Amino acid sequence: MEVSKETEQKISQLQMFEQSLQSFLGQKQQFQVQLVEIESALNELESTEKAYKIVGNIMVESDKKELKADMLSKKEMLELRIKTMERQESQVREKASKLQSEILKKIKKEE
């Protein structure tokens, strides 16, 4: 069975969508891991008297309120990035699904 050039191009485009989805999933997982780490650190921060911040290769005593504010800011940023990634992922999935349907229709017609 031979497929038309147009169908081949659409298949290639579908493969690119799949690669994009894999990339989104990887990035989203990294952000989720960072988010869990920050949430864990915030929980620990609540139950301690002294707070420390890692700067380069050393740990430096830090103001607990400032550290908490910094972590909350990072948490908010990560949550926003995850939402953005999920939105982009959803859009690519939708495009890929439509393209896959088109490809299947074309292949059936070409048979």
PAZAPA-4460 file (N, C-alpha, C; in steps of 0.05 Angstrom, whole numbers, plus 32768, in hexadecimal, padded with zeros to 4 digits):
% residues 111
    n_x    n_y    n_z   ca_x   ca_y   ca_z    c_x    c_y    c_z   seq   type   mol
   8011   7FE8   8000   8000   8000   8000   8012   8019   8000     1      M     A
   800B   802B   7FEF   801A   8044   7FEC   8008   805B   7FF5     2      E     A
   8014   806E   8004   8005   8085   800D   800E   809E   7FFE     3      V     A
   7FFD   80B1   7FFC   8003   80C9   7FED   8017   80DA   7FFD     4      S     A
   8024   80ED   7FEF   8037   80FF   7FFC   8029   810F   8012     5      K     A
   8011   8118   800D   8002   8127   8021   7FFE   8117   803A     6      E     A
   7FF7   80FD   8037   7FF3   80EC   804E   800E   80E8   805D     7      T     A
   8023   80E4   804E   803D   80E1   805B   8045   80FA   806B     8      E     A
   803F   8111   8060   8045   812A   806F   8034   812C   8089     9      Q     A
   801B   8123   8087   800A   8124   809E   8014   8110   80B3    10      K     A
   801D   80F9   80AA   8028   80E5   80BD   8041   80F0   80CB    11      I     A
   8051   80FE   80BB   806A   810B   80C6   8062   8120   80DB    12      S     A
   804E   812F   80D4   8044   8144   80E7   8039   8137   8100    13      Q     A
   802B   8121   80FE   8020   8113   8115   8037   8109   8127    14      L     A
   804D   8100   811B   8064   80F7   812A   8070   810E   8139    15      Q     A
   8071   8125   812D   807B   813D   813B   806A   8145   8153    16      M     A
   804F   8142   814F   803D   8147   8166   8043   8134   817C    17      F     A
   8047   811A   8176   804D   8106   818A   8067   810D   8199    18      E     A
   807B   8116   818A   8095   811E   8197   8090   8136   81AA    19      Q     A
   8080   8149   81A1   8079   8160   81B1   806C   8158   81CB    20      S     A
   8059   8145   81C9   804B   813B   81E0   805E   812E   81F4    21      L     A
   8071   811E   81EA   8085   8112   81FB   8096   8127   8209    22      Q     A
   809D   813C   81FB   80AD   8152   8206   809C   8160   821C    23      S     A
   8083   8165   8217   8072   8172   822B   806F   8161   8244    24      F     A
   806C   8147   8240   8069   8135   8257   8082   8135   8268    25      L     A
   809A   8135   825B   80B3   8135   826A   80B6   814F   827A    26      G     A
   80B0   8165   826D   80B3   817F   827A   809F   8181   8291    27      Q     A
   8086   8178   828C   8071   817A   82A1   8079   8168   82B9    28      K     A
   8085   8151   82B4   808D   8140   82CA   80A3   814E   82DB    29      Q     A
   80B6   815B   82CD   80CB   816A   82DB   80BF   817F   82ED    30      Q     A
   80AC   818E   82E2   809F   81A3   82F2   8090   8198   830A    31      F     A
   8083   8181   8305   8073   8174   831B   8086   816A   8331    32      Q     A
   809D   8160   832A   80B1   8157   833E   80BA   816F   834E    33      V     A
   80C0   8185   8340   80C9   819D   834E   80B3   81A8   8361    34      Q     A
   809A   81A6   8358   8083   81AF   8368   8081   819E   8381    35      L     A
   8084   8184   837F   8082   8173   8396   8099   8179   83AA    36      V     A
   80B1   817E   839F   80C8   8185   83B0   80C2   819F   83BF    37      E     A
   80B8   81B3   83B2   80B2   81CD   83BF   809C   81C9   83D4    38      I     A
   8087   81BA   83CE   8072   81B6   83E1   807D   81A7   83FA    39      E     A
   808E   8194   83F5   809B   8186   840C   80AC   8199   841C    40      S     A
   80BB   81AA   840F   80CD   81BD   841D   80BC   81D1   842D    41      A     A
   80A5   81D9   8421   8093   81EC   8430   8088   81DF   8449    42      L     A
   8081   81C5   8447   8077   81B7   845E   808D   81B5   8474    43      N     A
   80A5   81AF   846C   80BB   81AD   847F   80C1   81C8   848C    44      E     A
   80BE   81DD   847C   80C3   81F8   8485   80B0   8200   849C    45      L     A
   8098   81F6   849B   8084   81FC   84AF   808C   81F0   84CA    46      E     A
   809A   81DA   84CA   80A0   81CB   84E3   80BC   81D0   84ED    47      S     A
   80C9   81E4   84E4   80E5   81E9   84ED   80E8   8206   84F7    48      T     A
   80FC   8209   8508   8102   8224   8513   8114   8233   8500    49      E     A
   812A   8225   84F7   813D   8232   84E6   8139   8229   84C9    50      K     A
   813E   823B   84B6   813C   8234   849A   8156   8238   848C    51      A     A
   815C   8227   8479   8174   8229   846A   816E   8228   844C    52      Y     A
   817F   8236   843D   817C   8237   8420   8196   822E   8414    53      K     A
   8194   821E   83FF   81AC   8215   83F1   81B5   8229   83DD    54      I     A
   81CD   8233   83E0   81D8   8247   83CD   81F2   823B   83C2    55      V     A
   81F2   8233   83A9   8209   8226   839E   820D   820B   83AB    56      G     A
   8224   8207   83B7   822B   81EE   83C4   8228   81EF   83E3    57      N     A
   821E   8206   83ED   821C   8208   840A   81FF   820E   8413    58      I     A
   81FA   8209   842C   81E0   820E   8438   81E3   8227   844A    59      M     A
   81D2   823B   8446   81D4   8253   8455   81BA   8258   8465    60      V     A
   81BD   8260   847E   81A5   8266   848E   8196   827D   8480    61      E     A
   817C   827A   8480   816C   828E   8471   8153   8295   8482    62      S     A
   8148   82AD   847C   8130   82B6   848A   8119   82A4   8481    63      D     A
   810B   8298   8494   80F6   8285   848F   80DF   8291   847E    64      K     A
   80D7   82AA   8484   80C2   82B7   8475   80CA   82BC   8458    65      K     A
   80E2   82C5   8454   80EC   82CA   8439   80ED   82B0   8429    66      E     A
   80F8   829C   8435   80FA   8282   8428   80DF   8277   8421    67      L     A
   80CC   8279   8433   80B0   8270   842E   80A4   8280   8416    68      K     A
   80A7   829A   8416   809D   82AB   8401   80A9   82A3   83E6    69      A     A
   80C3   829E   83E6   80D2   8296   83CE   80C7   827B   83C4    70      D     A
   80C3   8268   83D6   80B9   824D   83CE   809C   824F   83C4    71      M     A
   808C   825F   83D1   8070   8262   83C8   806F   826E   83AC    72      L     A
   8081   8281   83A7   8083   828D   838C   808B   8278   8377    73      S     A
   809F   8268   837E   80A8   8252   836C   8092   823E   8368    74      K     A
   8083   8238   837D   806D   8225   837B   8058   822F   8367    75      K     A
   8051   8249   836B   803D   8255   8359   8046   8255   833C    76      E     A
   8060   825B   8338   806B   825B   831D   806A   823E   8311    77      M     A
   8071   822A   8320   8070   820F   8317   8053   8206   8310    78      L     A
   8041   820D   8321   8025   8206   831C   801B   8213   8302    79      E     A
   8023   822C   82FD   801C   823A   82E5   8028   822C   82CC    80      L     A
   8042   8224   82CF   804F   8216   82B9   8042   81FC   82B3    81      R     A
   803A   81ED   82C8   802D   81D4   82C4   8012   81D7   82B5    82      I     A
   8003   81EC   82BE   7FE9   81F1   82B0   7FEE   81F8   8293    83      K     A
   8002   8208   828E   8008   8210   8272   8010   81F7   8262    84      T     A
   8021   81E6   826D   8029   81CE   8260   8011   81BC   825A    85      M     A
   7FFF   81BA   826D   7FE7   81A9   8269   7FD5   81B5   8253    86      E     A
   7FD3   81CF   8252   7FC3   81DC   823D   7FD0   81D6   8221    87      R     A
   7FEA   81DA   821F   7FF8   81D5   8206   7FF6   81B7   81FE    88      Q     A
   7FF9   81A6   8212   7FF7   818A   820D   7FDC   8182   8202    89      E     A
   7FC7   818E   820E   7FAC   8189   8206   7FA7   8192   81E9    90      S     A
   7FB2   81A9   81E2   7FAF   81B4   81C7   7FBD   81A2   81B3    91      Q     A
   7FD5   8199   81B9   7FE4   8187   81A7   7FD6   816C   81A4    92      V     A
   7FCB   8162   81BA   7FBC   8148   81B9   7FA4   814B   81A7    93      R     A
   7F96   8161   81A9   7F7F   8166   8199   7F86   8167   817B    94      E     A
   7F9B   8176   8175   7FA5   8178   8159   7FAE   815C   814F    95      K     A
   7FBC   814E   8160   7FC5   8133   8158   7FAE   8120   8153    96      A     A
   7F9A   8122   8163   7F83   8111   8160   7F74   8116   8146    97      S     A
   7F70   8130   8140   7F63   8138   8127   7F74   812F   810F    98      K     A
   7F8E   8133   8110   7FA0   812B   80FB   7FA0   810D   80F7    99      L     A
   7F9F   80FE   810D   7F9E   80E1   810B   7F85   80D8   80FD   100      Q     A
   7F6E   80E4   8103   7F55   80DE   80F6   7F57   80E3   80D8   101      S     A
   7F62   80FA   80D1   7F65   8101   80B5   7F76   80ED   80A6   102      E     A
   7F8C   80E5   80B3   7F9E   80D1   80A7   7F90   80B7   80A2   103      I     A
   7F81   80AE   80B6   7F73   8094   80B3   7F5F   8095   809D   104      L     A
   7F50   80AC   809A   7F3D   80AF   8085   7F4B   80AE   8069   105      K     A
   7F61   80BC   8067   7F70   80BD   804E   7F7A   80A1   8047   106      K     A
   7F85   8093   805A   7F90   8078   8054   7F7A   8065   804B   107      I     A
   7F63   8067   8058   7F4C   8056   8050   7F43   805D   8033   108      K     A
   7F44   8076   802C   7F3C   807F   8011   7F50   8075   7FFD   109      K     A
   7F6A   8075   8004   7F7F   806D   7FF2   7F80   804F   7FEE   110      E     A
   7F73   803F   7FFF   7F75   8022   7FFC   7F64   8019   7FE5   111      E     A
***
